[in-house]
Structures are given as structure tokens and as C-alpha cells.
Amino acid sequence: MTEFTDIPVLDLAPLTAGGDTTALASAFARAYGETGFGYIINHGIDPKLRAAVFEASKQFHALPLAAKTAISLNKTHRGYIAINTSTDVNSDLAEVTKPNQSASFMMMREDEVADPDVYLSGPNQWPDLAGFRAACEAYAQAMTGLGQNLMGLALDAIGVTDRSILAAFETPTLWLRLLHYPSQSPQSPADLYGSAPHKDFGCLTLLAQDDVGGLQVQTPAGNWVDAPPVEDAFIVNVGDMLHILSNGRLLSTPHRVINTSGRERFSVPFFFDPHVSTRIAPLPGTGESRFDSLNFGDFLRGELEAGYEAHQDDAS
């Protein structure tokens, strides 16, 4: 990993237009082999879908607290996550003792009924808010298609010709999170974060931000680089599972959110991961394995039980 001072930009036009992606795959390899983060433009997502999901988020977070807590986060990780109820206790990047200063709504794949043999399967919890479900589902469907395209591009970037791992993303684990960060006082304690320093644990994160800012990415030297909003662009980063699949070639980079803007901040991360049954190990063609294999569902259980009050009864 090399020191960096800004976040690279990737133009996905060749991918979305069905053109020659050779140069784009090389650019992807550089961006995610050196920084782990990148802005993507010309991604093919209708700006109206993005605007609708931000409007849905603002309407949800403006609801009375009782209406939100009526659909509080459940054991299948769907629903309302109140402020001060999630803590990045597994972080080895900072001593994190205070909960994240954000609230959110979490949607996952819509399963009509829960399958007891599939971790986190189940139906979503929806607020009584006109148009909310439709906006979330339309956005998630479009982002799933983009995530699938990006996973194919990631394989090209690391020279993997065996495409069998892509089957794990045909019925993916997906997470659409509508985040609201109140403004923090500039005099807040140094260890009080909107989102504490962490790496994402999945494969790909596709983030839409409002115009407030606050996201920062850590460099190898320990410096923090701002990742400000860019109109109509997504910030995409690699998580720990894709880091393993790539045998370390694609980097999972620490990042954090500190909102001292004086304004409330809204963001919409979309996490795109394989089915929970997937065995995660370095892919064939990436060289001698540097990582032990793991079951994605087992890994998720440990992460969620450690970080969320709603899951901690499962750990007792």
C-alpha cells in the first residue's frame, strides 16, 4: 500500500456501455491495490433513484421516535438502529468505547419468510410511510446490478478467469442502510465518532453522500484524507471479504466519519456481499494462499453479536 493524498476516480462508461474494459480493469487494480477507495462516475444509476432514497431517509428520520422504535432492529438485522446502540468494539484501529453517533434504518434482501437454515434470512420491517418501501427496493435492485458488474470487474483486475465465485452473488447478502448523523460539537471528545475508525467486513461498499462531508480515509502513514461528496458519484471501497478473495491484492482500508459541520448529515451505504453460505478463501489464480478460509455466515454472526445490542442475546 502506498501513501496517498486524494481518492482516485474511475469512469465506468466502458463497463456500463459494454465496451472494452481492459484499461478500466487496470485502473481498478491500481485504485484498490494502492488506496482501497475510489469514486465511480458514469455508473448507470438513475439520479432519480438516488434522490428518492435520500428523500425517503429524511422522511423516516423525521418520524416520531415511537414510530421508529416500533420497528427496532431485530435478530435478522432489519429495522431501526437508534443512536448509541452500535459500537465498533472489534476495531483494532482505535480504542472504541463510545457508541457511534448515528441512527439508521437497515434493509436487507426481502425474504417472504425466515429460513432457519440461512443466517439473517427474513422479511424486512417497513415503516408506515408512503412510498418508502418502493424507493428503497428500487434503489437496492439497481445497486445490486451495479454490484454484480463491479465484482466481475474486480476479478478482471486481479486476473482471475474462473468466474464461479460470481454465483455466490446471484442471491447476494445485501444491506441498504439509511444513515443520519447529527452534528457533533467541535469540542466533542476525541474518541466520539459519527462512525469510529473501521474497515468494512464485506466485499463492496457503494456509498452515496449528501453535500455535508465528514468521511475520511486513512493512509498507510496514519494520516486522514477527506473523501468529500462529488455530485452523482459513488464512493466505492473494498471490504475484508474481497481482500481475502483477492489474496490481499485489493485493500480493505480504514475509514471514519466525523461530522462537525454544524449540519445534520445523511448518507446511504449499500453493502454488496455473497450469500451467507459462501466459503471465503483466496481465489484460484491469485497465488499461494495468505489467508485461512472461513464461512461468511459464521463470520457475520461474530461481527453482529459483538457490535449490536439487538444481537447480543444470541451471544449469551
C-alpha positions in Angstrom: 0.0 0.0 0.0 1.3 3.4 -0.9 0.8 6.8 0.7 -1.9 8.9 -1.0 -3.4 12.3 -0.7 -6.6 12.0 -2.6 -9.1 9.4 -3.8 -8.9 8.1 -7.4 -11.8 8.5 -9.8 -12.9 5.6 -12.0 -15.0 6.2 -15.1 -17.3 3.2 -15.6 -18.5 4.2 -19.0 -16.8 1.2 -20.8 -18.4 -1.2 -18.3 -21.9 0.3 -18.5 -21.8 0.7 -22.3 -20.5 -2.8 -22.9 -17.2 -1.6 -24.3 -13.6 -2.7 -23.9 -12.8 -2.7 -20.1 -9.1 -3.6 -20.3 -7.9 -0.1 -19.3 -10.7 0.2 -16.7 -9.7 -3.1 -15.1 -6.1 -1.9 -14.8 -7.3 1.4 -13.3 -9.4 -0.6 -10.8 -6.4 -2.7 -9.9 -4.3 0.4 -9.2 -7.0 2.2 -7.2 -7.9 -0.7 -5.0 -4.4 -2.1 -4.8 -3.0 1.2 -3.6 -5.9 3.1 -1.9 -8.8 0.7 -1.4 -11.2 3.5 -2.2 -12.4 5.2 -5.4 -15.1 7.5 -6.7 -17.0 5.9 -9.6 -18.7 8.0 -12.3 -20.8 7.1 -15.3 -22.1 4.2 -13.3 -25.5 4.0 -14.9 -27.7 4.5 -11.8 -30.6 6.9 -12.4 -30.1 10.0 -10.3 -33.9 9.9 -9.6 -33.5 6.6 -7.7 -30.8 8.2 -5.6 -32.8 11.3 -4.9 -35.8 9.2 -3.9 -33.9 7.1 -1.4 -32.4 10.2 0.2 -35.9 11.8 0.5 -37.2 8.5 2.0 -34.3 8.6 4.5 -35.1 12.2 5.5 -38.8 11.4 6.0 -38.0 8.3 8.0 -35.6 10.0 10.4 -38.1 12.8 10.8 -40.7 10.4 12.2 -41.6 10.4 15.9 -39.2 8.2 17.9 -42.1 5.9 18.9 -42.8 5.2 15.2 -39.2 4.3 14.6 -38.7 2.2 17.7 -41.8 0.2 16.7 -39.6 -1.4 14.1 -36.4 -1.6 16.1 -33.6 -3.7 14.8 -34.4 -7.4 15.1 -32.4 -10.6 15.1 -32.4 -10.7 11.3 -30.7 -7.2 11.3 -33.6 -5.4 9.8 -35.2 -2.2 11.1 -34.3 0.9 13.1 -30.9 1.3 14.7 -31.2 4.0 17.3 -28.3 6.3 18.2 -25.9 5.0 20.9 -26.7 1.3 20.2 -23.9 0.2 17.9 -20.2 0.3 18.8 -17.2 -0.8 16.7 -15.8 -2.9 19.6 -13.9 -5.2 17.2 -11.9 -2.3 15.8 -8.1 -2.7 16.1 -7.7 0.8 14.7 -8.7 2.8 17.8 -9.8 2.2 21.3 -13.5 2.5 20.8 -15.6 2.7 24.0 -18.4 5.1 22.9 -21.2 4.2 20.5 -21.4 5.6 17.1 -23.2 9.0 16.8 -25.6 8.0 14.1 -29.1 6.5 13.7 -30.2 4.4 10.8 -32.7 2.2 9.0 -31.5 -1.2 7.8 -33.0 -3.1 4.9 -31.7 -6.5 3.7 -32.8 -8.9 1.0 -36.6 -9.4 1.2 -37.3 -13.0 2.1 -41.0 -13.7 2.4 -40.4 -16.0 5.4 -37.3 -16.7 7.5 -35.4 -19.8 6.7 -34.0 -21.2 9.9 -31.1 -22.7 8.0 -30.0 -19.4 6.4 -28.5 -16.9 8.8 -30.2 -13.5 8.7 -33.0 -14.6 6.3 -36.4 -13.0 6.8 -38.7 -10.2 5.7 -37.9 -6.6 6.2 -39.6 -4.3 8.7 -41.2 -1.3 7.0 -42.4 2.0 8.5 -45.9 3.2 7.7 -44.6 5.8 5.3 -46.0 6.3 1.8 -43.5 5.4 -0.9 -40.8 4.4 1.5 -40.6 0.7 0.6 -40.8 1.3 -3.1 -38.0 3.8 -3.0 -35.7 1.5 -1.0 -36.5 -1.6 -3.1 -36.0 0.2 -6.5 -32.7 1.6 -5.3 -31.5 -1.7 -3.9 -32.4 -3.5 -7.1 -30.4 -1.1 -9.3 -27.4 -1.1 -6.9 -27.4 -4.9 -6.9 -26.9 -4.9 -10.7 -24.1 -2.4 -10.3 -22.5 -4.5 -7.5 -22.6 -7.6 -9.7 -20.9 -5.7 -12.5 -18.2 -4.4 -10.1 -17.5 -7.9 -8.8 -16.8 -9.0 -12.4 -14.6 -6.0 -12.9 -12.7 -6.9 -9.7 -12.0 -10.4 -11.0 -10.6 -8.9 -14.2 -8.5 -6.5 -12.2 -6.7 -9.3 -10.3 -6.5 -11.6 -13.4 -9.0 -14.3 -12.2 -10.5 -16.1 -15.1 -12.5 -18.6 -13.1 -15.9 -16.8 -12.7 -17.5 -19.4 -10.4 -17.4 -17.2 -7.3 -19.9 -14.9 -9.1 -22.6 -17.5 -8.5 -22.4 -16.5 -4.8 -23.6 -13.0 -5.7 -26.7 -14.2 -7.7 -28.6 -14.4 -4.4 -26.5 -11.9 -2.5 -26.4 -10.7 1.0 -27.2 -7.0 0.7 -27.6 -4.3 3.2 -29.1 -0.9 2.4 -28.5 1.5 5.3 -30.1 4.9 5.6 -27.9 6.8 7.9 -28.5 10.0 9.8 -25.6 11.8 11.7 -26.5 14.7 14.0 -23.8 17.4 14.0 -21.1 16.9 16.7 -19.7 19.8 18.6 -16.2 20.7 17.7 -15.5 20.3 21.4 -16.6 16.6 21.4 -14.2 14.1 23.0 -11.6 12.9 20.5 -12.9 9.3 20.8 -16.5 10.2 20.0 -17.2 9.5 16.3 -20.1 9.6 13.9 -18.6 6.3 12.8 -15.5 5.1 14.6 -12.4 4.1 12.6 -13.1 0.7 11.0 -12.7 -1.4 7.9 -15.9 -2.8 6.2 -16.2 -6.5 6.7 -17.9 -7.5 3.4 -16.9 -7.3 -0.2 -18.0 -4.0 -1.7 -19.5 -0.8 -0.2 -21.2 1.7 -2.6 -21.7 4.9 -0.7 -24.0 7.9 -1.7 -23.3 11.0 0.4 -25.2 14.3 0.8 -23.3 17.5 0.4 -22.2 17.8 4.1 -19.0 15.6 4.0 -17.3 14.1 7.0 -15.9 10.8 5.6 -12.2 10.3 5.9 -9.9 7.6 4.7 -6.7 6.6 6.5 -3.4 6.4 4.7 -0.6 3.9 5.5 1.2 6.6 7.4 -1.8 7.1 9.6 -3.0 10.4 8.1 -6.7 11.0 7.3 -7.7 12.1 3.8 -11.1 13.7 3.3 -13.4 12.0 0.8 -15.8 14.9 0.1 -19.0 14.5 -1.9 -18.8 14.5 -5.7 -22.1 15.2 -7.4 -23.7 12.0 -8.8 -20.6 9.9 -7.9 -20.5 6.9 -5.5 -17.6 6.2 -3.3 -16.8 2.5 -3.5 -14.5 0.7 -1.2 -13.3 -2.9 -0.7 -14.1 -4.8 2.5 -12.3 -7.6 4.3 -14.0 -10.5 2.4 -12.9 -9.2 -1.0 -9.5 -8.5 0.4 -9.3 -12.2 1.3 -10.8 -13.4 -2.0 -8.2 -11.3 -3.9 -5.4 -12.9 -1.7 -4.6 -9.4 -0.4 -4.3 -7.7 -3.8 -7.3 -5.5 -3.2 -7.2 -3.4 0.0 -9.7 -3.0 2.8 -8.8 0.5 4.1 -9.7 2.1 7.4 -12.1 5.0 7.4 -14.3 7.0 9.8 -16.9 9.7 9.9 -16.7 12.9 12.0 -19.5 15.4 11.5 -18.5 18.8 13.0 -20.1 20.7 10.1 -22.9 22.2 12.2 -25.4 20.4 10.0 -27.0 17.0 10.1 -25.6 14.5 7.6 -27.3 11.9 5.6 -25.6 9.0 3.7 -26.7 5.8 2.1 -24.2 3.0 2.1 -25.1 -0.1 0.1 -23.1 -3.2 1.1 -22.9 -5.9 -1.5 -21.8 -9.3 -0.3 -22.1 -13.0 -1.2 -24.7 -15.4 0.1 -24.1 -16.2 3.8 -23.3 -19.9 2.9 -20.2 -18.8 0.9 -16.8 -20.2 1.8 -14.4 -17.2 1.7 -10.8 -18.1 0.6 -8.3 -16.7 -1.9 -9.5 -17.4 -5.4 -7.6 -19.7 -7.7 -5.1 -17.9 -9.8 -4.2 -15.4 -7.0 -1.0 -17.2 -5.9 -0.1 -19.1 -2.7 -2.9 -18.5 -0.1 -2.1 -15.9 2.5 -5.4 -16.4 4.4 -7.3 -19.2 6.1 -10.8 -19.9 4.7 -13.9 -19.0 6.6 -17.7 -19.3 6.3 -19.2 -15.9 5.7 -22.3 -16.5 7.8 -20.3 -17.6 10.8 -18.1 -14.6 10.4 -21.1 -12.3 10.2 -22.6 -13.8 13.4 -19.5 -12.9 15.3 -19.4 -9.4 14.0 -23.0 -8.6 14.6 -23.1 -10.1 18.1 -20.1 -8.0 19.1 -21.3 -4.7 17.7 -25.1 -4.5 18.1 -27.3 -4.7 21.2 -30.1 -6.4 19.2 -27.8 -9.4 18.6 -26.1 -9.7 21.9 -28.7 -12.1 23.5 -27.6 -14.6 20.8 -24.1 -14.5 22.3 -25.1 -15.3 25.8 
